[in-house]
C-alpha cells in the first residue's frame, strides 16, 4: 500500500475518496434550550462528510426531546447516523421516537448496521 493522502478531498490508498467522520455522543437533549449549546453543527458540513451520534441523544427518551434533537441535527446539513443509547431506549413510544429523527434524515440504528 502507498499510504493515505491527508487533507480535504484526499484519496485513500485503495483509490476511494477519504471520508471525514465527526462523532459525538451523550447529548442528553431535554428541550430546545439544550440545542443552543451546539452552534458548531451549522458549519459542520464544511469539516465532515458524516456525523455519527453514539447514543443518548435524549435524556429520557421522550418524543418531545427527540423533536428537539432532530431540529438540532437537521442544522448539521450532512448525513447523520445515530445509535440509540440507554436513555433513548427509555421511550415508551419507540416508533414515534425513531420517526421523529428519521423525518429530518437521521438514520437510526437500533441493533442494525449501515454503510457510510
N, CA, C and O of each residue as an XYZ file, in Angstrom:
464
protein
N       0.840     -1.187      0.000
C       0.000      0.000      0.000
C       0.876      1.238      0.000
O       1.990      1.243      0.523
N       0.342      2.279     -0.598
C       1.076      3.529     -0.698
C       0.841      4.462      0.477
O       1.498      5.499      0.567
N      -0.071      4.131      1.381
C      -0.409      5.024      2.486
C      -1.582      5.905      2.117
O      -2.085      5.850      0.995
N      -2.011      6.709      3.056
C      -3.151      7.582      2.849
C      -2.697      8.993      2.554
O      -1.689      9.457      3.087
N      -3.440      9.668      1.708
C      -3.185     11.070      1.430
C      -4.029     11.880      2.399
O      -5.250     11.725      2.428
N      -3.410     12.730      3.183
C      -4.129     13.521      4.177
C      -4.696     14.779      3.550
O      -4.235     15.234      2.504
N      -5.691     15.325      4.198
C      -6.235     16.609      3.783
C      -7.613     16.490      3.175
O      -8.082     15.394      2.868
N      -8.262     17.643      3.003
C      -9.596     17.671      2.423
C      -9.552     17.136      1.002
O      -8.699     17.523      0.202
N     -10.484     16.240      0.701
C     -10.556     15.678     -0.634
C      -9.447     14.701     -0.931
O      -9.265     14.316     -2.086
N      -8.686     14.281      0.089
C      -7.601     13.327     -0.122
C      -8.132     11.983     -0.564
O      -9.328     11.717     -0.446
N      -7.270     11.145     -1.065
C      -7.664      9.829     -1.539
C      -7.013      8.769     -0.692
O      -5.826      8.854     -0.376
N      -7.776      7.785     -0.327
C      -7.245      6.662      0.436
C      -6.391      5.808     -0.483
O      -6.509      5.890     -1.706
N      -5.534      4.992      0.105
C      -4.593      4.178     -0.648
C      -5.283      3.267     -1.649
O      -4.719      2.980     -2.705
N      -6.481      2.810     -1.348
C      -7.156      1.878     -2.245
C      -7.945      2.588     -3.335
O      -8.671      1.934     -4.083
N      -7.824      3.904     -3.446
C      -8.429      4.648     -4.528
C      -9.799      5.229     -4.221
O     -10.372      5.918     -5.065
N     -10.328      4.976     -3.060
C     -11.626      5.533     -2.691
C     -11.422      6.896     -2.050
O     -10.399      7.128     -1.405
N     -12.380      7.802     -2.216
C     -12.230      9.105     -1.564
C     -12.228      8.967     -0.046
O     -12.936      8.130      0.512
N     -11.439      9.782      0.602
C     -11.401      9.786      2.062
C     -12.733     10.309      2.587
O     -13.339     11.183      1.966
N     -13.190      9.796      3.703
C     -14.432     10.238      4.334
C     -14.076     10.882      5.665
O     -13.394     10.284      6.497
N     -14.548     12.109      5.852
C     -14.307     12.830      7.102
C     -15.476     12.547      8.046
O     -16.619     12.904      7.761
N     -15.175     11.904      9.168
C     -16.203     11.487     10.116
C     -16.136     12.360     11.364
O     -15.075     12.524     11.965
N     -17.274     12.911     11.739
C     -17.407     13.604     13.019
C     -18.242     12.691     13.910
O     -19.205     12.082     13.444
N     -17.885     12.593     15.168
C     -18.616     11.715     16.080
C     -18.774     12.388     17.432
O     -17.895     13.112     17.900
N     -19.902     12.132     18.036
C     -20.174     12.627     19.382
C     -21.209     11.712     20.008
O     -21.790     10.862     19.334
N     -21.429     11.888     21.273
C     -22.441     11.102     21.964
C     -22.855     11.798     23.242
O     -22.314     12.842     23.606
N     -23.815     11.209     23.909
C     -24.285     11.723     25.192
C     -24.745     13.171     25.111
O     -24.363     13.994     25.942
N     -25.567     13.484     24.109
C     -26.106     14.845     24.006
C     -27.110     15.119     25.121
O     -27.180     16.240     25.624
N     -27.879     14.121     25.508
C     -28.859     14.234     26.595
C     -29.759     15.458     26.448
O     -29.953     16.219     27.396
N     -30.304     15.635     25.246
C     -31.192     16.766     24.971
C     -32.482     16.601     25.764
O     -33.095     15.533     25.755
N     -32.887     17.667     26.451
C     -34.149     17.680     27.201
C     -35.176     18.573     26.528
O     -36.380     18.346     26.646
N     -34.701     19.582     25.826
C     -35.603     20.516     25.155
C     -34.831     21.417     24.219
O     -33.610     21.302     24.107
N     -35.532     22.316     23.543
C     -34.887     23.168     22.540
C     -33.812     24.068     23.138
O     -32.884     24.473     22.438
N     -33.928     24.387     24.432
C     -32.893     25.227     25.055
C     -31.545     24.517     25.101
O     -30.505     25.175     25.099
N     -31.545     23.192     25.142
C     -30.288     22.436     25.148
C     -29.600     22.487     23.790
O     -28.388     22.287     23.700
N     -30.357     22.750     22.747
C     -29.813     22.721     21.393
C     -28.942     23.932     21.086
O     -28.173     23.910     20.126
N     -29.051     24.963     21.872
C     -28.253     26.159     21.643
C     -26.791     25.954     22.024
O     -25.945     26.787     21.699
N     -26.487     24.865     22.704
C     -25.104     24.630     23.120
C     -24.277     23.986     22.022
O     -23.095     23.709     22.226
N     -24.873     23.741     20.862
C     -24.140     23.097     19.778
C     -24.181     23.956     18.504
O     -24.600     23.476     17.452
N     -23.747     25.223     18.593
C     -23.816     26.088     17.412
C     -22.881     25.640     16.292
O     -23.087     26.006     15.135
N     -21.870     24.862     16.616
C     -20.919     24.409     15.604
C     -21.555     23.475     14.585
O     -21.001     23.286     13.502
N     -22.692     22.892     14.900
C     -23.333     21.956     13.980
C     -23.694     22.603     12.657
O     -23.643     21.942     11.619
N     -24.056     23.871     12.665
C     -24.472     24.519     11.420
C     -23.329     24.637     10.414
O     -23.586     24.767      9.217
N     -22.083     24.597     10.865
C     -20.924     24.662      9.964
C     -20.216     23.318      9.823
O     -19.199     23.219      9.136
N     -20.744     22.298     10.464
C     -20.063     21.009     10.473
C     -19.892     20.424      9.074
O     -18.905     19.739      8.806
N     -20.846     20.688      8.180
C     -20.775     20.133      6.828
C     -19.535     20.603      6.062
O     -19.169     19.986      5.061
N     -18.892     21.666      6.503
C     -17.674     22.129      5.838
C     -16.436     21.379      6.333
O     -15.368     21.465      5.726
N     -16.585     20.638      7.443
C     -15.434     19.939      8.026
C     -15.605     18.423      8.095
O     -14.654     17.707      8.406
N     -16.817     17.928      7.805
C     -17.067     16.495      7.903
C     -18.038     16.064      6.812
O     -18.805     16.872      6.289
N     -17.990     14.789      6.482
C     -18.888     14.227      5.470
C     -20.060     13.482      6.095
O     -21.096     13.302      5.455
N     -19.903     13.052      7.331
C     -20.950     12.321      8.038
C     -20.783     12.559      9.534
O     -19.669     12.726     10.030
N     -21.909     12.573     10.244
C     -21.901     12.725     11.695
C     -22.457     11.451     12.313
O     -23.546     11.002     11.955
N     -21.713     10.879     13.233
C     -22.141      9.682     13.953
C     -22.462     10.100     15.386
O     -21.634     10.719     16.055
N     -23.662      9.763     15.855
C     -24.060     10.029     17.240
C     -24.077      8.681     17.953
O     -24.815      7.774     17.567
N     -23.273      8.560     18.974
C     -23.087      7.257     19.631
C     -23.907      7.121     20.904
O     -23.372      6.801     21.966
N     -25.196      7.362     20.795
C     -26.101      7.085     21.903
C     -26.457      8.262     22.773
O     -25.758      9.275     22.818
N     -27.562      8.098     23.459
C     -28.091      9.087     24.397
C     -28.272     10.457     23.760
O     -27.738     11.460     24.233
N     -29.034     10.475     22.681
C     -29.411     11.750     22.083
C     -30.295     12.529     23.044
O     -30.245     13.758     23.091
N     -31.108     11.801     23.813
C     -32.071     12.440     24.707
C     -31.810     12.040     26.153
O     -31.078     11.091     26.435
N     -32.423     12.783     27.052
C     -32.261     12.496     28.478
C     -33.171     11.360     28.940
O     -32.756     10.491     29.706
N     -34.427     11.379     28.459
C     -35.393     10.404     28.962
C     -36.156      9.653     27.882
O     -37.103      8.931     28.191
N     -35.763      9.808     26.621
C     -36.431      9.083     25.549
C     -37.804      9.606     25.199
O     -38.594      8.893     24.580
N     -38.109     10.826     25.577
C     -39.410     11.411     25.258
C     -39.424     11.893     23.814
O     -38.402     12.336     23.290
N     -40.588     11.805     23.174
C     -40.716     12.246     21.788
C     -40.411     13.738     21.670
O     -39.799     14.160     20.689
N     -40.824     14.539     22.646
C     -40.522     15.979     22.619
C     -39.015     16.221     22.635
O     -38.525     17.146     21.987
N     -38.286     15.395     23.371
C     -36.821     15.504     23.395
C     -36.248     15.099     22.039
O     -35.296     15.712     21.556
N     -36.825     14.070     21.429
C     -36.369     13.636     20.103
C     -36.624     14.733     19.073
O     -35.811     14.936     18.170
N     -37.744     15.441     19.201
C     -38.035     16.550     18.293
C     -36.982     17.643     18.409
O     -36.539     18.186     17.397
N     -36.579     17.969     19.624
C     -35.542     18.988     19.833
C     -34.204     18.508     19.281
O     -33.479     19.278     18.651
N     -33.877     17.241     19.514
C     -32.628     16.681     18.984
C     -32.648     16.670     17.456
O     -31.642     16.979     16.817
N     -33.790     16.313     16.873
C     -33.915     16.272     15.412
C     -33.715     17.655     14.809
O     -33.047     17.806     13.786
N     -34.295     18.656     15.448
C     -34.136     20.033     14.972
C     -32.664     20.436     14.980
O     -32.183     21.074     14.044
N     -31.967     20.064     16.024
C     -30.546     20.383     16.134
C     -29.730     19.650     15.079
O     -28.880     20.250     14.420
N     -29.981     18.360     14.915
C     -29.209     17.559     13.970
C     -29.483     17.957     12.530
O     -28.598     17.840     11.683
N     -30.682     18.422     12.235
C     -31.003     18.887     10.879
C     -30.143     20.081     10.492
O     -29.851     20.283      9.313
N     -29.735     20.872     11.480
C     -28.899     22.052     11.210
C     -27.505     21.665     10.722
O     -26.801     22.499     10.152
N     -27.101     20.421     10.936
C     -25.757     19.988     10.539
C     -25.599     19.932      9.021
O     -24.485     20.055      8.513
N     -26.689     19.752      8.301
C     -26.688     19.714      6.831
C     -25.713     18.698      6.250
O     -25.020     18.977      5.272
N     -25.667     17.510      6.864
C     -24.883     16.395      6.350
C     -25.536     15.111      6.851
O     -26.349     15.155      7.775
N     -25.193     13.974      6.258
C     -25.800     12.723      6.725
C     -25.475     12.467      8.195
O     -24.346     12.669      8.644
N     -26.492     12.018      8.933
C     -26.340     11.719     10.354
C     -26.777     10.274     10.590
O     -27.853      9.853     10.167
N     -25.915      9.531     11.274
C     -26.236      8.170     11.691
C     -26.234      8.178     13.208
O     -25.260      8.598     13.833
N     -27.328      7.713     13.799
C     -27.451      7.723     15.259
C     -27.664      6.310     15.778
O     -28.489      5.558     15.260
N     -26.915      5.969     16.800
C     -27.098      4.712     17.520
C     -27.839      5.077     18.800
O     -27.392      5.940     19.555
N     -28.960      4.427     19.042
C     -29.731      4.742     20.239
C     -29.007      4.247     21.474
O     -28.426      3.162     21.477
N     -29.048      5.056     22.525
C     -28.430      4.683     23.792
C     -29.475      4.311     24.824
O     -30.674      4.335     24.545
N     -29.021      3.969     26.004
C     -29.945      3.519     27.046
C     -30.964      4.597     27.425
O     -32.099      4.260     27.763
N     -30.601      5.863     27.382
C     -31.558      6.923     27.701
C     -32.623      7.026     26.615
O     -33.794      7.259     26.912
N     -32.218      6.851     25.348
C     -33.175      6.899     24.241
C     -34.128      5.708     24.297
O     -35.305      5.831     23.958
N     -33.623      4.576     24.718
C     -34.425      3.358     24.752
C     -35.437      3.340     25.894
O     -36.210      2.390     26.017
N     -35.440      4.372     26.724
C     -36.462      4.503     27.765
C     -37.818      4.865     27.171
O     -38.846      4.785     27.844
N     -37.808      5.268     25.892
C     -39.030      5.726     25.246
C     -40.104      4.653     25.256
O     -39.851      3.494     24.928
N     -41.302      5.057     25.638
C     -42.452      4.165     25.582
C     -43.070      4.203     24.185
O     -43.910      3.369     23.847
N     -42.649      5.174     23.382
C     -43.170      5.336     22.019
C     -42.009      5.251     21.038
O     -41.710      6.213     20.331
N     -41.359      4.093     21.001
C     -40.139      3.947     20.186
C     -40.354      4.228     18.712
O     -39.505      4.858     18.080
N     -41.461      3.779     18.147
C     -41.702      4.019     16.723
C     -41.813      5.520     16.446
O     -41.238      6.010     15.473
N     -42.531      6.242     17.274
C     -42.662      7.693     17.107
C     -41.319      8.385     17.320
O     -40.990      9.340     16.617
N     -40.549      7.905     18.285
C     -39.223      8.443     18.572
C     -38.343      8.326     17.321
O     -37.719      9.299     16.896
N     -38.303      7.119     16.739
C     -37.493      6.876     15.540
C     -37.962      7.730     14.373
O     -37.155      8.360     13.690
N     -39.282      7.747     14.148
C     -39.836      8.511     13.019
C     -39.491      9.992     13.130
O     -39.230     10.648     12.122
N     -39.489     10.513     14.341
C     -39.155     11.917     14.561
C     -37.746     12.219     14.059
O     -37.523     13.241     13.410
N     -36.810     11.345     14.352
C     -35.428     11.531     13.901
C     -35.306     11.262     12.403
O     -34.636     12.005     11.686
N     -35.950     10.203     11.938
C     -35.856      9.830     10.517
C     -36.488     10.892      9.618
O     -36.071     11.059      8.472
N     -37.478     11.601     10.124
C     -38.162     12.637      9.341
C     -37.198     13.731      8.887
O     -37.414     14.343      7.842
N     -36.133     13.987      9.659
C     -35.151     15.014      9.268
C     -33.920     14.385      8.621
O     -32.913     15.060      8.409
N     -34.001     13.086      8.307
C     -32.917     12.435      7.590
C     -31.912     11.690      8.440
O     -30.914     11.195      7.917
N     -32.149     11.596      9.741
C     -31.235     10.852     10.607
C     -31.465      9.355     10.396
O     -32.595      8.879     10.500
N     -30.415      8.629     10.106
C     -30.517      7.175     10.001
C     -30.321      6.603     11.395
O     -29.255      6.761     11.991
N     -31.338      5.945     11.912
C     -31.318      5.437     13.275
C     -30.965      3.961     13.259
O     -31.615      3.158     12.590
N     -29.926      3.618     14.004
C     -29.519      2.221     14.146
C     -29.961      1.724     15.517
O     -29.676      2.347     16.540
N     -30.646      0.618     15.523
C     -31.100      0.018     16.763
C     -30.883     -1.480     16.612
O     -31.824     -2.239     16.378
N     -29.625     -1.892     16.749
C     -29.270     -3.289     16.553
C     -28.907     -3.621     15.117
O     -28.622     -4.777     14.806
N     -28.911     -2.630     14.235
C     -28.592     -2.854     12.821
C     -27.243     -2.250     12.457
O     -26.439     -1.908     13.324
N     -27.021     -2.130     11.173
C     -25.772     -1.545     10.677
C     -26.058     -0.768      9.404
O     -27.152     -0.848      8.845
N     -25.073     -0.022      8.956
C     -25.184      0.740      7.714
C     -23.813      0.877      7.087
O     -22.798      0.645      7.744
N     -23.780      1.243      5.851
C     -22.517      1.505      5.149
C     -22.427      3.002      4.902
O     -23.355      3.614      4.375
N     -21.306      3.577      5.286
C     -21.087      5.019      5.097
C     -20.210      5.208      3.886
O     -19.889      6.341      3.528
